[in-house]
């Protein structure tokens, strides 16, 4: 695990959405270990976000647990305001919250399509829109969007999910060049087949897919480690970095 003094995040104010489940929990704990002050935001699993905040409090770090449905277009602004009130201006934004109901081929109703795009794409943009101006003014900021290999290959969830994640890549490429000269980096991490998440809740060795060249599924901690490395690197921007065991070499 990265030592506190190496992380560059000690004392930084972070807003992490989707602060529950496998990836959100692993990433939240990495941020705590790095000495960051974190606003842990979650929707229906708010209790998990509160547990992360309590872990931070136990070691003397400022933290807050926030609740909100990111399908509501008013929620991103509110979350940023509440996080800022508790921790000060946001230095790091990680929109990790996602919505991924499985649908076969074209069997996607408009309600599912709209909610998926709202949570997975619109909310990250609105969050970025809220935090970037102050980051630019302070000449420091880190944005890491959590995408998916589905954005490249379609994936197993459905067209609504793949389209929403592909949109994040366009968002990265639109934002990054505009803010790079102001000390703000914008990147995305695109994992695939991560175990112990809501998409792949529990897996055994016998269920390993031969389609994964490394011979196993990924772990939430590996996603968290990659995100932390991206946050640490001020020269890395405008990139979408795959984490998929070799499924989609690029």
N, C-alpha and C positions, 0 to 999 in steps of 0.2 A: 504494500500500500504506500502511496506517495506520502512523504513526510510533510508536516505542516509547513515548514519553512520553504519547501520546494514548490508548493502548490500555487503560490501567488494569489490565493483566494482568501487567506486569513483576513477576517474583518470585512470582506466584501458582502454586499447585500444581494441576495439571490432570490428570484421568484421561480419556483418549480411547480408546474401544474402536473396533474396526474400523479400526485405524491402518495400513491398507494399501489398495491400489487407488487409484482416482481421487479420491473425495471425502476419504477418510481421509488420503491423502498430501498433498493440497492443504491441508486443514485443519491437519494437523500442521505443515506449513511456515509457515502463517500464525501459529500459536501460537509457534513458535520465533522468528519475526521480531518478535513482540510481547514477547519476553523472558520468556515463561512457562516454568516448570519442569514438564515433561510426562512422565507415565507413558503410554507408547504400548503399547496392548494389542492383540494380534491372535491369531487362531487358527491356521489352516493356513498363513498367509502371514507367519509370525513374522519371517522375514528382512527383510521390508519395514519392520516396526516397528523392528527393530534398526538399520536404515539411518537412520531418522529420529532415533533416539536418538544415533547417531554424529554426525549433522549438528549436533545441539544441543551435544554435547560439544566439537565443533570450535570453537565460539564461546564456550565457557566456561560453558554453562548446565548445571544439573543435569537429568538425564533418565534414564529407565530403560525398557527394553523388557520387556514381560510377555507371557506366553503362556497361553492357556486357552480351552476350549470353553464358550461361554456357554449351550449347551444343558444343561450340567450345573448343577443348582441350587446347587451348592457353589462354583462358580467366581466369581460376583460378590463374595462375601465375601472370598475369597482375594485377588482382584485389588485390592480396596480396601485390604486389609491390607498387601499387598506394595508398593502405591503409597505408602501412608502411611509405611511403614518407610523407603522410599527418599527421599521428598520432604517428609514432614510431612503434617499434615491437608489433606484435599482441599478446595480452594476452588471448583473448577469441574469439573462432570461433563458429559461429552458422550458418551452412548451411541450411537455411530455404527454399530456392528456390525449387520449384517442378514443374513437368510437368505431367498432369493427364487427357489426353483426354479419354473419355469413349469409350470402345469397348466391344462388346458382345462376350463372350466365347472365341473362337479362332480367331475371326475376327480382328486380329492385323497384319497390314502389317509391313514389315521390317523397313520402315522409322520411323513409330511410335514407334516400339520396340526400335530401336537404339537411337532415341532422348530421350525417357523416361529413358533408362538406363544411357545415357550420362549426363543428367541434374540431375537425382535423386540419382545416385550412383557414377559414375565416377568423376563428379565435386566435390562432398564432399571429396572423397579420395584425389584428386589432391590438393584441398585446405588444407587438413590436412597435406599432404606431404610437403607443402610449409611452414607451420607455426610451426609444431611440433619441429624441431631441435632447433630453437631459444627459444621456450618455455622450452625445457629440459635444455638448457644452463642457462636460468634464474631461473630454478626450480619453475616455476609457469605457469600453463596453464589450460584452461577449453575448452573442446569441447563438444558441445551438438548437435547431429544430430536430425533432425525432421523426424521421421518415420511415421508410420500409423498402426492402428489395422489391416489394410488389409494385412500386413505382416504375421499375425497369421491366419486370417480367409478368406483371398481372397478378401473380400470387394466388392464394387459396381462399381469400375472403370474398372477393367479388369486385366488379368494375367500379362501384362507388368508392371503395376503400383505395384501390389502386389510383384512381383519378385524384382523390384528395391528397394522397402522398406525393404524386407527381407534381401537383400544384405547389407543394412546399419547395420543390427544387427550383421552379420558376421564381418563387419568392426570394430564395437565397440569391439567385443570380441577378435579380432586379435590385435588391437592397445592398448587397455587399459592396459593389463599386462606388455607390453613393456615399458610403459612410467610412470606407477604409482609411481615408486621409485624416479622419478625426479620431483615430484610435479605437474604432469599433469594428469587431470582426463578426461575420455572419457565416455560419456553416450548418450543415445537416449531417446527421448520422443515420444510416439506413440499414438496420438489422433485419435478419430473417430467421424464422424458426427458433425463437428463444423460449426455452422451457420455463415452467413455473410462472407463467403469465396467464392472463385470462384467455388468450388465444390458444395457448398450449399449456393447460393447467398442470398436467402431471404426465410424465413420460418414463418409460422403463427402457432398459438396454435393448430389450427385444423389439421395441417400437422404432428403433433408429432407422431413418430413411436412407437407402442406398444413394439417393440423389444428393446427399450432403457429402462432398468429397472428403472432409475431415473425419467423417464417420460418427458424428454426434451432433446433437443440437447445441445451440449457444446457451449461455447462462446470463441471467440479469446482471451479475457482477462484471461480466466481460463488456456488456454495453456501457455500464457505469464507468469502467476504467477508460474506455475509449472517449467518452464524453469528457471526462476529467482531463485527458491528454489534450483534447481540442481546446478546452478552456484555458489551459496553461500556455498555449502557443499563440503569441501575438502576431506571428508572421503568417499564420494559416487563415485564409479567408476565401470566400466564394467557392467552397468545396462541398461536395456530397460524398461522404466516406462510407463505403459498404462494410458490413460486418455480417458475413453470411456463410462462413465455412467453405467458401469457394463455389457456391451455387452460381454466382453471377460475376465471374472475373471481368475486370474492366481495365 
